[in-house]
Amino acid sequence: MYKKFFKICVFFVVLLLNQSIVAYAQKDRSGPVVTGHSDIYQVGDKWYCPLCRLEVPNGDRSNLDPKLCLSEWHDVMIEKDYFDKKIRYITDEELVNSLNIPKLNSILKKELQAKNYDKVSEILFEYMTNRKDNNRLSLYDPQNKKYFTTINEFVNDVNTDTFRYNRIIRSANTFYTPEKGYTIQSKNWGSKIDFNHTYKEASKWGIHYLSFIDDQINYFLIKNDPNTPKVFENVFNQWYDQLDDVKNENVINHTKTYDFVWYELGLANRLQKLIDAYRVFGKYMSPETNKRMLKNMLGSARWLAECLNKTPFHPYNWQTHTAMTMSFMACVFPEFKESDKWFAKSKKNMELHLKNDIFDDGGYVERTTSYADYMYSVFYRYMLMMKYFKNDDLFMKKHIGRIEKFIEFFVLTNTPIGVNAPFNDAHRNLSLVRVFKEMGEFFNRGDFIGGVRDNLSPEVLAYLKVKPEEPKIKSVDFPESQFVVMRDSWNPKSYFMITNYGEFQNHCHYDHLSFEIYANGIPIALDAGLGKLGYVDPIHVSWYKNPLAHNMLTVNQAVPEKIDKPGYDKIWSPQAITEYFAATHDGYVRFQKTKHRRHIVFVKNSYWFVVDEPFIKEEGKELDFNLHTPCNMTEIDNGFISSGDKGFLIAFDNSDSENLLKIKKSGWADLGDLPGEPANREIDWLIFRKESRGNPELDRLATLILPFESKKEIDPSEISITRVNLLDKAGIGYKIKTQFGDDLIILSDGKPRKFTNEIEGDFKYCYIRYQGQDVVKASLSSVKKFKLSNSVKNAFTKNRDFEYRR
C-alpha cells in the first residue's frame, strides 16, 4: 500500500514539475542579447557603433587580419605592407632612418652602408644608455599614487612601508626565482615560457600586457640585484621571438575578437611598461636586445598612431590610454622623427577626452568606478608628465578643475564604509581611499578625506597635510551621470542608497533603476559587480551583466534594452525629513510591451519605501522585485528578515498576500574589501513575484526595506504596508506601520486632487507621519496648495518642496 501511495505522490510531483517547466517555457522572455563586451547593434536594417553611434558595416569579418584592425566596431585597418615593414619587422635601415640624432646620423648611415649591423647596435646602445634621464617612471607598484616620482623618492617611500616592500618582493619572486625559473598564473615554465599558452583564470590579452615587468623593475630598484636585468632581457627576447606564434582563438563571452598582441589597449599598456623597462634595464642588457626593444617600441608607437589617426573619436578608456602612451613615447624618445607628430596628435586627443569623458557634474562616461579610478590615474599622470618632461604647467592649470570635479563626484557617491558602489564592470574595493587622500591634500579639500577617515590609519591621519572634514553635501542627484545618492549623514553607520538611472555606455550592465543600500555599517542590498575572473568569468554574461543580478524590477526575467534608454520624467526632492526620487524607463517597451516607473521614498534614519509601477496591458507576465543581500535571510509572513542581530527586514504590501510569491535563491557577488567577507561568494537573492493582470493598480508592487541595528528594535508582526483606496484614483496611497510610527505616503501627478476627506493638494509626492489622528511631520514635493488636516494647510505663489513639523 505504501509503495502504491509513494508512486502516486511521485507521479503528481513529476506532473506538477512538468507543468511548471512548460509554464516557464511559455513565458515570452525575449529581449536583446547580452554580450561580453560592447558590440555593434542593429536599428532597422542598419548597424551602429555602441560608442559613437555612427553607422558601421556588419559584413563578414572572418577574413580580416586582427593584427591590422584598429577598432572593435569600425572596419578601419592598417595597410598590411605598412604593418609588415614599419611595425612588426623593422630593419636596421628603417630604425636608423626613423631617428634624428645629429651627431650620429652620418656615422650610423656609414655603418649601415657597410652592413656593420653589430656596430649599429653598439653605437645606439652607447648613445641611448648615456643620455640624460630625469628618472621619473610612468608606473610603479599598485600602492603608489605619487605618479612620476623620481626613482630615489620611490625607493625611500617603499623602504619605509613594510607592506609595499614585501608585496613587491613577493610578486617578483613569484614570477621568477633561479631555482624554479618563470611562473605565470601559477603555471611554472622553468626556463622557457610559451606565450601562446591559454590560462584558465587569465585572458591571453592580459598576459601580453607583460604586467610582470612592473615589479621586476621595482624589485631591481629596491634590491639592486644584478641578475634582474638579465631575467627581464631573457623574457623579453622569448616574447619577441614568439610574437608570430601567438594564435587567436575563440574566447568565452566574445562574439568578435581582436588580436591578443596587436590591439589598442594591449599595446598602450605594454608600451608604457617597455619604455620604463628600457630606461631602467637598458644599460645592463646587450646592444642587440637594446636595438630589438627600440624596434618594438617604434613599431608599437606607429600602430597606436594609426589608431588615433584613423579611428573615429570615442569617449572611453582605450583611446585615453593610447594618448597617454603616445605622449610618453614622444617625451622619452624625442630622437624619433615622428615624435612631434605623436605628441601633437595625442595631446589634442587627451584634451578631447578631458572634455568629453568627464561630465560637467564630475561623473565618468563609462559609468563604472573601476574604469574611472583607472582613468583618473591616466588623466592625472598625463598632467604630471607634461610638467616633468615638457616643463609645461599650463596644461595642468587648464584642466585640473575637471579632475577636482571628477574626484568630488566619487567622494559623494562612495559608500559609508569606504568601498565603492561597483555598478557595471567594476570590482568592489577600497582603492578610491588612496585617491581621496592624495587629492584631498593636493586640492586642500578636507572634505575629500572626511568621508573615508575611518579607513585611514592613525599614522596616516597624524601626518595629513589637510584637516579631514565632512562634505557639506549628503544627498545629491547627478543629472548628467545619472546617479542619485540618498544619505542621512557621513557617519560610517549612516543610511545610504545610490540608484543608477542611466543608459548604456561602454562597460554597462543590463540594469534599470537598480540600487545599493548600506545601513548601520553593513551592506543591505548589493549590486553583483564583476566576477572573480572579470571578462573571462564563465558567468560574466549569464549572471553579472544580466538584469537578474541587480536590484531592479524584471519582466518575465527578460533582458531589457539599455542603449538610448535612460531614466526620464525624473523627480528628485531631497528634504530634511524625507527624500523622494522617481523615474521611468522604456527598456522593456520593445520586447515586453511594458513601461516601468520606480518611486523611492527615503524616510531619514528609518526606512526606504519602493513603489514599482509596471504599465502593461497583458496578463500573465512575471513581475519580479529582485534584491540581493549578503545578510542571511529568513522568511516571515510578509517578506524576509535577516537572521543576525544587525540587519534589515523587507516586506511587501499586505494587499498582495494572496497573489504574491516569495522566493529565496542565491547568486554570486563581488564582496571585495567588505569586512569579514571573501572577495566573491554567493549571497541571498530575494524575489517578490506576481503575475500581471493588465491593471495598473493590481500590477503595482510596494516594498519596504527597514534596517535595524538590533532585532530588539522591532516586532516583525507589527511591521506592515497596506494599500489605501483614495477618493481620487489618479493617486497612489500606502499606509506604512513601523516601530517609528504610522505613516501615509501618497504619489500623484501634480494636479489638484482630493485624496481623502482630510487630504487634498496639487503635490506629486506627500509623506505624513501621524501620532494618533494628528499630523506631526510631513514632506511634500512640487506643491502649490495643500491641506493635510484642518490645522495643517498652506498655499504658495508657485510650486515648491515643503516640509512641516509640529
C-alpha positions in Angstrom: 0.0 0.0 0.0 2.8 2.3 0.9 4.6 1.7 -2.4 1.5 2.4 -4.3 0.9 5.7 -2.4 4.5 6.6 -2.9 4.3 6.1 -6.7 1.1 8.2 -6.8 2.9 11.0 -5.0 5.9 10.8 -7.3 3.5 10.9 -10.3 1.9 14.1 -9.1 5.2 15.7 -8.2 6.5 15.0 -11.7 3.3 16.2 -13.3 3.5 19.5 -11.3 7.1 19.9 -12.1 6.5 19.3 -15.8 3.6 21.8 -15.7 5.9 24.4 -14.1 8.6 23.8 -16.7 6.0 24.2 -19.5 4.7 27.3 -17.9 8.3 28.7 -17.7 8.9 27.9 -21.3 5.7 29.5 -22.4 6.7 32.9 -20.9 7.9 35.4 -23.5 11.4 36.1 -22.3 12.6 37.9 -25.4 15.0 40.8 -25.2 18.3 41.9 -26.5 21.3 39.6 -26.4 23.8 40.2 -23.5 27.3 40.2 -24.8 30.7 40.1 -23.0 31.7 43.5 -24.4 30.1 46.3 -26.2 29.1 45.1 -29.7 27.6 46.9 -32.7 23.8 47.0 -32.5 21.0 47.0 -35.0 18.3 49.5 -35.7 16.1 48.5 -38.6 18.4 47.2 -41.3 21.4 49.3 -40.2 24.2 48.7 -37.7 25.8 51.2 -35.3 28.8 51.6 -33.2 27.8 51.4 -29.5 30.2 54.2 -28.5 30.0 56.9 -31.2 26.6 55.8 -32.5 27.9 56.1 -36.1 26.7 53.7 -38.7 29.1 50.8 -39.4 29.1 47.9 -41.8 28.3 44.4 -40.4 29.7 42.1 -43.1 31.8 39.0 -42.8 34.9 39.9 -40.8 36.3 36.4 -40.8 38.9 37.2 -43.5 40.1 40.4 -41.7 43.6 40.1 -40.1 43.0 41.1 -36.5 46.6 42.4 -36.3 45.5 45.1 -38.7 42.2 46.0 -37.1 42.3 49.4 -35.4 38.8 49.2 -33.9 36.4 46.7 -32.4 33.4 48.4 -34.1 34.7 50.1 -37.3 36.4 48.3 -40.1 39.4 50.6 -40.0 42.6 48.9 -41.0 46.4 49.3 -41.1 47.8 48.6 -44.5 49.4 45.2 -44.5 52.6 46.4 -46.1 53.0 49.2 -43.6 52.4 46.8 -40.7 54.9 44.3 -42.1 57.7 46.8 -42.9 57.2 49.6 -40.5 55.7 47.9 -37.4 56.3 44.2 -37.0 59.6 43.7 -39.0 61.7 46.8 -38.7 65.1 46.5 -40.3 68.2 48.3 -39.0 67.9 50.6 -42.0 64.3 51.5 -41.1 65.3 52.0 -37.4 68.2 54.3 -38.3 66.1 56.3 -40.8 63.4 56.8 -38.2 65.9 58.5 -35.9 67.3 62.1 -35.9 70.5 62.2 -33.8 72.6 64.9 -35.4 75.9 63.8 -34.0 75.3 60.2 -35.1 73.3 60.5 -38.3 76.3 60.3 -40.6 78.1 57.6 -38.6 75.1 55.3 -38.5 74.5 55.6 -42.2 78.1 54.8 -42.9 77.9 51.6 -40.8 74.6 50.7 -42.5 76.1 51.0 -45.9 78.9 48.7 -44.8 76.3 46.3 -43.3 78.0 46.5 -39.9 74.8 45.8 -38.0 76.5 44.9 -34.8 78.3 48.2 -34.9 74.9 50.0 -35.4 73.8 48.2 -32.2 76.8 49.3 -30.3 76.5 52.9 -31.4 72.8 53.1 -30.5 73.5 51.3 -27.2 76.2 53.8 -26.2 74.1 56.8 -27.0 70.8 55.7 -25.6 72.2 54.4 -22.3 74.2 57.5 -21.6 71.8 60.3 -22.4 70.2 62.4 -19.7 67.1 60.9 -17.9 65.0 62.6 -15.2 64.5 59.2 -13.6 60.7 59.7 -13.3 58.9 56.5 -14.3 55.4 56.2 -15.5 54.3 53.2 -13.4 55.4 51.8 -10.1 53.6 49.4 -7.8 49.8 49.4 -7.3 50.1 51.1 -3.9 51.8 54.1 -5.4 49.7 57.1 -6.1 52.6 59.6 -6.5 52.9 59.4 -10.2 56.2 60.3 -11.8 58.1 60.5 -8.6 61.8 60.1 -9.0 63.4 56.7 -8.5 65.0 57.8 -5.3 61.7 59.1 -3.9 60.1 55.8 -4.8 62.8 53.7 -3.1 62.6 55.9 0.0 58.8 55.5 0.2 58.9 51.7 -0.3 61.7 51.3 2.3 59.5 52.9 4.9 56.4 50.9 4.0 56.8 47.2 5.0 53.6 46.2 3.3 54.6 47.6 -0.1 58.2 46.4 0.2 57.1 42.8 1.0 54.4 42.8 -1.7 57.0 43.8 -4.4 59.5 41.2 -3.2 56.8 38.5 -3.1 55.4 39.4 -6.6 58.9 39.5 -8.2 59.8 36.2 -6.7 56.5 34.6 -7.7 57.4 35.4 -11.3 61.0 34.3 -11.2 63.5 32.5 -9.0 66.8 30.9 -10.1 65.6 27.6 -8.7 62.2 27.4 -10.4 62.6 29.7 -13.3 59.5 31.6 -14.6 55.9 31.2 -13.3 52.8 32.9 -14.7 49.4 32.4 -13.3 50.6 29.6 -11.1 52.0 27.7 -14.1 55.7 27.1 -13.8 57.6 27.2 -17.1 61.1 26.7 -15.9 63.5 28.4 -18.3 61.2 28.7 -21.4 57.8 30.4 -21.4 55.1 29.5 -24.0 53.5 32.9 -24.7 50.8 31.2 -26.8 49.5 29.3 -23.7 45.9 29.7 -22.7 45.4 30.1 -18.9 42.2 29.1 -17.1 42.0 32.2 -14.9 43.5 34.9 -17.1 42.9 36.2 -20.6 45.7 35.9 -23.2 45.2 39.6 -23.8 46.1 40.4 -20.2 49.1 38.1 -20.3 50.5 40.1 -23.2 50.3 43.3 -21.2 53.5 41.8 -19.7 52.4 43.1 -16.3 55.2 41.2 -14.5 57.6 43.9 -15.8 56.4 46.4 -13.2 57.6 44.5 -10.1 60.7 43.3 -11.8 61.6 47.0 -12.2 60.6 47.7 -8.7 62.5 44.7 -7.3 65.6 45.9 -9.0 65.3 49.4 -7.8 65.0 48.4 -4.1 67.3 45.4 -4.2 69.9 46.2 -6.9 70.0 42.6 -7.8 72.3 42.4 -10.9 70.5 39.3 -12.1 67.2 41.1 -12.6 68.0 42.9 -15.8 69.2 39.6 -17.3 65.9 38.0 -16.2 64.0 40.7 -18.0 66.2 40.5 -21.1 65.7 36.8 -21.4 61.9 37.1 -21.0 61.7 40.0 -23.5 63.6 38.1 -26.1 61.5 35.0 -25.6 58.4 37.1 -26.0 59.7 38.9 -29.0 60.7 35.7 -30.8 57.3 34.2 -30.2 55.1 37.1 -31.4 54.2 35.4 -34.6 53.3 32.1 -32.8 50.6 33.7 -30.7 47.4 32.4 -32.3 43.9 33.9 -32.0 41.2 31.5 -30.7 37.6 31.7 -29.6 37.2 33.3 -26.2 34.3 32.9 -23.8 31.8 35.8 -23.8 33.2 37.3 -27.0 31.3 37.5 -30.3 34.0 39.3 -32.2 37.7 39.4 -31.3 40.9 41.4 -31.8 44.5 40.2 -31.8 46.0 39.1 -28.5 49.2 41.0 -29.1 48.3 43.8 -31.6 45.4 45.7 -30.3 45.0 49.2 -28.9 44.7 48.8 -25.1 47.2 45.9 -25.0 49.8 48.0 -27.0 49.1 51.1 -24.9 49.5 49.3 -21.6 52.6 47.2 -22.7 54.5 50.0 -24.4 54.5 52.1 -21.2 56.0 49.2 -19.3 58.6 48.6 -22.0 59.6 52.3 -22.0 60.2 52.2 -18.3 62.0 48.8 -18.5 64.2 50.2 -21.3 65.2 53.2 -19.1 65.9 51.1 -16.0 67.4 47.9 -17.6 68.8 49.2 -20.9 72.4 49.8 -19.9 72.6 46.3 -18.3 71.4 44.5 -21.4 73.1 43.6 -24.7 73.3 46.1 -27.5 71.3 43.7 -29.7 68.4 43.5 -27.1 68.5 47.3 -26.8 68.0 47.5 -30.6 65.2 45.0 -30.5 63.4 47.0 -27.8 63.8 50.2 -29.8 62.3 48.5 -32.9 59.4 47.0 -30.9 58.7 50.3 -29.2 58.8 52.2 -32.5 56.5 49.7 -34.2 54.1 49.8 -31.2 54.0 53.6 -31.3 53.3 53.6 -35.0 50.4 51.1 -34.5 48.9 53.4 -31.9 49.4 56.5 -34.0 47.5 54.8 -36.8 44.7 54.2 -34.4 44.5 57.8 -33.3 44.7 59.0 -36.9 42.2 56.6 -38.5 39.6 55.6 -35.8 36.7 57.9 -35.0 37.0 59.7 -31.6 35.4 57.5 -28.9 34.9 58.8 -25.3 36.2 55.8 -23.4 39.3 54.3 -21.9 41.2 52.8 -24.8 42.0 56.0 -26.7 42.7 57.8 -23.5 45.4 55.3 -22.6 46.7 55.5 -26.2 47.0 59.3 -26.0 48.9 58.9 -22.7 51.3 56.3 -24.1 51.9 58.2 -27.3 52.8 61.4 -25.5 55.0 59.4 -23.1 56.8 57.8 -26.0 57.3 61.2 -27.6 58.7 62.7 -24.4 61.1 59.9 -23.7 62.3 59.4 -27.3 62.4 62.8 -29.0 65.1 61.3 -31.2 62.4 59.6 -33.3 61.4 61.8 -36.3 57.7 61.0 -35.7 57.8 62.1 -32.0 56.5 65.7 -32.7 53.5 64.3 -34.6 52.8 61.7 -32.0 52.9 64.3 -29.3 50.7 66.8 -31.1 48.1 64.2 -32.0 48.0 62.6 -28.6 47.8 65.9 -26.7 44.9 67.0 -28.8 43.2 63.7 -28.2 43.8 63.8 -24.5 42.2 67.2 -24.3 39.1 65.9 -26.1 38.9 63.1 -23.5 39.2 65.5 -20.6 36.3 67.5 -22.1 34.1 64.5 -23.2 34.9 61.7 -20.8 34.3 63.7 -17.6 30.8 65.1 -17.4 30.2 68.6 -16.0 28.8 67.0 -12.9 32.1 65.1 -12.4 30.9 61.6 -13.4 32.8 59.4 -15.9 31.4 58.5 -19.3 31.7 54.7 -18.9 29.7 54.8 -15.6 31.9 52.5 -13.6 34.1 53.2 -10.7 36.9 50.7 -11.7 37.4 52.4 -15.0 37.0 55.9 -13.5 39.8 55.1 -11.0 41.9 53.9 -13.8 41.2 57.0 -16.0 41.9 59.3 -13.1 45.4 57.8 -12.9 45.8 58.3 -16.7 44.5 61.9 -16.7 46.5 63.0 -13.7 49.6 61.2 -14.8 49.4 62.9 -18.1 49.3 66.3 -16.4 52.4 65.4 -14.3 54.1 64.1 -17.4 53.6 67.4 -19.1 55.1 69.2 -16.1 58.1 66.9 -15.6 59.0 66.1 -19.2 57.8 69.2 -21.1 58.2 71.8 -18.3 54.5 72.7 -19.1 52.4 73.8 -16.1 49.8 75.4 -18.2 48.2 72.1 -19.3 47.6 71.1 -15.6 46.3 74.6 -14.7 43.9 74.5 -17.7 42.4 71.1 -17.0 42.9 70.4 -13.2 39.5 71.8 -12.4 37.9 68.8 -14.2 39.9 66.4 -12.2 38.8 68.1 -9.0 35.1 67.8 -10.1 35.8 64.2 -11.1 37.1 63.3 -7.6 34.2 65.2 -5.9 31.8 63.0 -7.8 33.3 59.8 -6.5 33.6 61.2 -3.0 29.9 62.0 -2.9 28.9 58.6 -4.4 31.2 56.5 -2.2 29.6 54.2 0.5 29.7 55.0 4.2 32.3 52.2 4.9 34.7 53.4 2.2 34.2 50.8 -0.6 32.9 51.9 -3.9 29.5 51.0 -5.3 30.5 48.7 -8.2 27.8 49.3 -10.8 28.6 47.9 -14.3 32.0 46.4 -15.0 33.6 47.3 -11.6 35.1 45.5 -8.7 34.2 46.4 -5.1 37.3 47.6 -3.2 38.9 50.4 -1.2 41.1 51.7 -3.9 39.5 55.1 -4.0 40.5 55.8 -0.4 44.1 56.4 -1.5 42.9 58.7 -4.3 40.8 60.7 -2.0 43.7 61.1 0.5 46.1 62.2 -2.2 43.7 64.6 -4.0 42.4 65.9 -0.7 45.9 67.1 0.1 46.6 68.2 -3.4 43.5 70.4 -3.7 43.4 71.3 0.1 40.0 69.7 0.2 39.5 68.2 3.7 36.0 67.1 2.5 37.7 64.6 0.1 39.1 62.8 3.1 36.4 63.2 5.8 34.1 60.5 4.4 36.9 57.9 4.5 38.9 59.0 7.5 37.9 55.8 9.3 39.7 53.8 6.5 43.0 55.6 7.2 45.4 54.5 9.9 46.2 56.8 12.9 49.7 57.2 11.5 48.4 58.4 8.1 45.9 60.7 9.8 48.6 62.2 12.0 50.6 63.3 9.0 47.9 64.6 6.7 48.5 68.0 5.2 44.8 68.9 5.4 42.3 68.5 8.2 39.6 66.0 7.3 36.1 67.4 7.4 32.6 66.1 6.4 31.5 67.0 2.9 28.7 69.7 3.1 26.6 67.7 0.6 25.0 64.5 1.8 22.3 63.6 -0.8 22.7 64.6 -4.4 21.5 63.9 -7.9 23.9 63.9 -10.8 21.7 64.6 -13.8 24.4 64.0 -16.5 26.0 61.0 -14.9 22.5 59.7 -14.0 23.1 58.5 -10.4 21.3 59.7 -7.3 22.5 59.4 -3.8 20.4 59.4 -0.6 22.5 59.8 2.6 21.5 60.9 6.1 25.0 61.6 7.4 28.7 61.0 6.8 29.0 58.6 9.7 30.1 55.0 8.7 26.8 53.8 10.2 24.8 56.2 8.1 21.8 55.2 5.9 23.0 55.3 2.3 21.4 54.4 -1.0 22.7 55.0 -4.6 20.4 54.5 -7.6 21.6 54.1 -11.2 19.1 55.5 -13.7 21.5 55.9 -16.7 21.5 54.4 -20.2 24.1 52.2 -21.9 27.7 53.2 -22.2 30.8 51.1 -22.7 31.1 48.5 -19.9 27.5 48.9 -18.8 25.3 46.1 -17.5 21.6 45.5 -18.4 20.0 47.0 -15.4 17.5 49.8 -14.9 16.8 51.9 -11.8 18.9 49.5 -9.7 20.4 50.4 -6.3 22.7 49.6 -3.5 21.9 50.2 0.2 24.1 50.4 3.4 22.9 51.0 6.9 24.4 50.7 10.4 27.8 50.0 9.0 26.8 46.9 6.9 25.7 46.4 3.3 21.9 45.7 2.9 21.5 45.5 -0.8 24.4 44.9 -3.2 25.0 45.1 -6.9 26.7 41.9 -8.2 29.6 43.9 -9.6 32.2 42.0 -11.6 33.1 38.3 -11.3 36.4 36.9 -9.8 37.8 36.3 -13.3 36.4 39.5 -14.8 35.5 39.3 -18.5 36.6 35.6 -18.8 34.4 34.6 -15.9 32.1 31.8 -17.1 29.1 33.6 -15.7 30.1 37.1 -16.7 27.3 37.3 -19.4 24.8 34.9 -17.9 24.9 36.4 -14.4 26.9 39.5 -13.7 25.7 41.6 -16.7 22.2 40.1 -16.6 19.3 42.1 -15.0 18.6 39.3 -12.6 21.9 40.1 -10.8 20.7 43.6 -10.0 18.3 45.2 -7.5 15.6 46.0 -10.0 12.2 45.0 -11.3 12.3 42.5 -14.1 9.6 41.5 -16.5 9.4 37.8 -17.4 13.1 37.6 -16.2 13.9 39.1 -19.6 16.8 41.3 -20.6 15.8 44.9 -21.1 17.2 47.2 -23.8 19.8 49.7 -22.5 21.0 51.7 -25.4 19.4 55.2 -25.6 17.1 54.1 -22.7 17.9 56.4 -19.7 15.6 57.1 -16.9 13.3 60.0 -17.6 10.4 62.1 -16.1 12.6 62.2 -13.1 11.6 63.7 -9.8 14.2 64.5 -7.2 13.1 66.0 -3.9 15.7 66.0 -1.2 14.4 67.4 2.1 15.2 67.2 5.8 12.6 64.6 6.8 12.4 62.5 3.7 13.9 62.3 0.2 12.0 61.2 -2.9 13.2 60.0 -6.3 11.2 58.7 -9.2 12.0 57.9 -12.8 10.6 55.9 -15.7 12.5 53.7 -18.2 11.5 52.1 -21.5 13.9 49.2 -21.5 11.0 46.7 -21.6 8.8 48.5 -24.1 10.0 46.9 -27.3 10.2 43.3 -26.3 7.9 43.0 -23.3 5.4 45.9 -24.0 6.0 47.2 -20.5 6.9 50.7 -19.3 8.2 50.8 -15.8 8.3 53.7 -13.2 10.0 53.3 -9.9 9.4 55.6 -6.9 11.8 55.6 -3.9 11.0 57.3 -0.6 13.7 57.6 2.0 12.4 58.4 5.5 15.6 59.6 7.1 17.1 57.3 9.7 14.1 54.9 9.3 13.5 53.1 6.1 13.2 53.0 2.3 9.9 52.5 0.6 9.9 51.4 -3.1 6.9 51.5 -5.4 7.2 49.9 -8.8 4.6 50.7 -11.4 4.7 48.4 -14.5 2.4 49.8 -17.1 1.3 46.7 -19.0 -1.8 45.6 -20.9 -1.2 41.9 -20.9 -2.0 39.3 -18.3 0.4 36.6 -17.1 3.8 38.3 -17.2 6.1 37.6 -14.3 6.8 40.8 -12.4 9.8 40.3 -10.1 11.2 42.6 -7.5 14.8 41.5 -7.1 17.0 42.2 -4.1 20.5 40.8 -3.4 22.0 40.9 0.1 25.0 39.4 1.9 22.8 39.1 5.0 21.4 35.6 5.8 17.6 36.0 5.3 14.7 34.1 6.9 11.2 34.0 5.7 8.4 35.8 7.6 4.7 36.2 6.7 5.0 39.3 4.6 8.6 39.1 3.5 12.1 38.2 4.9 14.2 39.2 7.9 17.9 38.8 8.4 18.9 36.2 10.9 21.7 38.2 12.6 21.1 40.8 15.3 22.0 43.6 12.9 20.4 43.6 9.5 17.1 44.5 7.9 13.5 43.5 7.2 12.0 43.5 3.7 8.2 43.4 3.4 5.6 43.6 0.7 2.1 45.1 0.5 -0.4 43.2 2.6 -2.9 43.6 -0.2 -0.7 41.3 -2.3 -0.7 38.4 0.2 -3.0 36.3 -2.0 -1.2 36.7 -5.3 2.5 37.3 -4.5 5.1 34.6 -4.3 8.2 34.9 -2.0 11.3 33.2 -3.5 14.7 32.9 -1.9 17.7 31.9 -4.2 21.4 32.8 -4.2 23.7 34.5 -6.7 27.3 35.4 -7.0 28.5 38.9 -6.0 31.8 40.8 -5.6 32.3 41.5 -1.9 35.9 42.8 -2.2 37.1 44.7 0.9 33.9 44.2 2.8 34.8 43.4 6.5 34.8 39.7 7.2 33.9 38.7 3.6 35.7 36.8 0.9 36.4 38.5 -2.4 33.4 36.7 -4.0 30.7 34.4 -2.8 27.0 33.6 -3.4 24.7 35.8 -1.4 20.9 35.7 -0.8 18.7 36.6 -3.7 15.2 37.6 -2.7 12.3 37.8 -5.2 8.8 39.1 -4.7 6.9 37.8 -7.7 3.4 38.2 -9.1 1.8 37.8 -12.5 0.4 40.8 -14.3 -3.3 41.4 -14.6 -3.2 44.2 -17.1 -4.4 46.6 -14.4 -2.0 49.3 -13.1 -3.4 49.1 -9.6 -3.2 45.4 -9.3 0.2 45.1 -11.0 1.9 47.6 -8.7 4.5 46.3 -6.2 5.2 48.1 -3.0 8.2 47.1 -0.9 9.5 48.3 2.5 13.2 48.0 3.3 13.7 48.5 7.1 17.2 48.4 8.5 17.8 47.8 12.2 20.9 47.9 14.4 19.4 45.3 16.8 16.4 43.0 16.4 15.3 44.2 19.7 14.2 47.4 18.0 11.4 45.7 16.0 8.5 43.2 16.2 8.1 41.8 12.6 4.4 41.1 13.2 3.9 44.9 13.8 5.5 46.0 10.5 3.2 46.3 7.6 2.3 48.0 4.3 -1.3 48.5 3.4 -2.7 49.9 0.2 -5.1 52.8 0.7 -8.2 53.3 -1.5 -8.0 57.0 -2.2 -11.0 59.1 -3.4 -9.2 60.2 -6.5 -8.0 57.1 -8.3 -5.2 59.0 -10.0 -3.4 59.0 -6.7 -1.5 56.1 -5.1 -1.6 55.6 -1.4 0.0 53.4 1.2 -0.1 53.2 5.0 3.2 52.1 6.5 3.4 50.9 10.1 6.8 50.6 11.7 8.3 50.9 15.2 8.8 54.6 14.3 5.0 55.3 14.0 2.2 55.3 11.4 2.9 56.9 8.0 0.9 57.7 4.9 2.6 58.1 1.5 0.7 59.4 -1.5 2.0 59.6 -5.0 0.2 61.8 -7.5 0.7 63.7 -10.8 0.8 67.3 -9.5 -2.8 68.2 -10.4 -5.2 69.5 -7.7 -6.9 66.4 -6.3 -8.8 65.3 -3.2 -7.4 62.1 -1.8 -9.3 61.6 1.5 -11.8 63.7 3.4 -8.9 65.4 5.1 -6.2 65.4 2.4 -6.1 67.4 -0.8 -3.5 69.2 -2.9 -1.5 69.5 -6.1 1.6 67.8 -5.0 3.5 65.0 -6.8 4.5 63.3 -3.5 3.3 63.5 0.1 4.6 61.9 3.2 2.7 62.2 6.5 3.7 60.9 10.0 0.7 60.6 12.4 0.5 60.5 16.1 -3.0 59.2 16.7 -5.0 61.3 14.4 -2.7 64.3 14.4 -0.1 65.1 11.7 3.3 65.5 13.4 5.5 65.5 10.3 5.0 66.0 6.5 7.0 66.3 3.3 5.5 67.4 0.0 7.1 67.7 -3.4 6.3 70.3 -6.1 3.2 71.6 -4.2 1.5 75.0 -4.6 -1.6 74.4 -2.4 -2.4 71.6 0.1 -4.4 70.6 3.1 -3.5 67.6 5.3 -5.8 68.4 8.1 -7.8 71.4 9.4 -4.7 72.7 11.1 -2.0 71.7 8.5 -2.5 73.5 5.3 -0.8 76.1 3.2 -0.6 77.8 -0.2 2.3 79.3 -2.1 2.8 81.6 -5.1 4.5 78.8 -7.1 5.2 75.1 -6.8 7.9 74.2 -4.3 9.0 71.4 -2.0 7.8 71.9 1.6 8.1 70.2 5.0 6.1 70.5 8.2 7.0 69.6 11.8 4.5 70.1 14.7 
